Amino acid sequence: MLFIFLLISCKEVKNTATINNTISEEEVQESSKVKFTKDDANRKIDITIDGRPFTSYIYDGQTPKPILYPLITKSGKTVTRGFPYDPRPNERVDHPHHAGHWLNYGDVNGLDFWNNSYAIPEEKKHKYGTIYHQEILQSDEDNGILKIKAIWRSPEDIDLMEEITEFTFSEKENTRIIDRSTTLNALKDVSFKDNKEGMIGIRVARELELVSDKPALYTDAEGNVTEVEALNNEGINGNYFSSEGLTGNDVWGTRNKWVKLESEIEGETASITILDHKKNIGYPTYWHARGYGLFAANPLGQAIFSEGKETLNFKLNKNESVTFNYRILIHNGSKLTNNALNTSFNEFNTK
């Protein structure tokens, strides 16, 4: 390119600069494509955008379900907790089943898929279900689509449901987007008894937690108690904001079409937002959003969150199916406004 430049006349310099700019823009567009890198040895697929790490689809069995981990902003800030995969200093180590981003439920034919983890003693394993990755069905980098198949299986090796999940990864300015569509196909008659533990979840980094100066105890459906310790709140300033105008811990157990969790990480504003879809069962969903870092939406636990005023007890007969659609926004550098979130919600709901 330098040799050509030396041969052209001064009159042609302006045109050459224009050509150079055009080439540069095309190179940027080319490099901004989503890239999937399969790592068979570690049973994962790394997802990058514009050459920068975004997340990994991990199915290595360290957690009894496939997960996306970690979740990283465009600027390189990690918004998910490290534990139990890669513990970081001064973060919580409670709830070992909270890893990255996942989707499962606390009562499927009486089995607890939500709370299953390496920490469950062998004599209690018969109460817990496991989601096993089966295969990659589609890997379309041009459209950012990764499609997988998994099986929801009982401890007796009975296949209850086939899961087909399509992730669509994209980026718009400083917002990274994950559109998740999960279809559950019943291989047996399946019941989802109303349960607090569900359904789409993210365990967030310490910086995104809400300030708390008291320890707390949380009990799952089996009566197991987990203590969440009080930690130093230095640098902790997370807050929930809901589509219905609720903030903080008031969001828990309420219905909203979207909820944003926002804070600062290393001096930069960062947020995670989960958007519901109007076609989902139980829309608008209830939110199982805790101050200690569990950020989840639960459309099926209605009796719990309504204190008995509503009951769903959703069921699928054999060969029936249900689809859950969610959008996750991972934003950095500014505060996402309600208008921006409503615009994204409306756009997502046209799909």
Buried (B, 14 or more C-beta within 10 A) or exposed (E): EEEEEEEEEEEEEEEEEEEEEEEEEEEEEEEEBBBBEEEEEEBBBBBBBBEBEBBBBBBBEBBBBBBBBBBBBBEEBBBBBBBBBEEEEEBBEBBBBBBBBBBBBBBBBEBBBBBBBEEBEEEEEEBBBBBBBBEBEEEEEEEBBBBBBBBBBBEEEEEBBBBBBBBBBBBEEBBBBBBBBBBBBBBBEBEBBBBBBBBBBBBBBBBBBBEBEEEBEBEBBEEEEBEBEEBEEEEBEBBBBBBEEBEBBEBBBBBBBBBBBBBBBEEBBBBBBBBBBEEBBBBBBBBBBBBBBBBBBBBBBBBBBBEEEBEBEBEBEEEEEBBBBBBBBBBBBBEBEEEBBBEBBEEBBEE
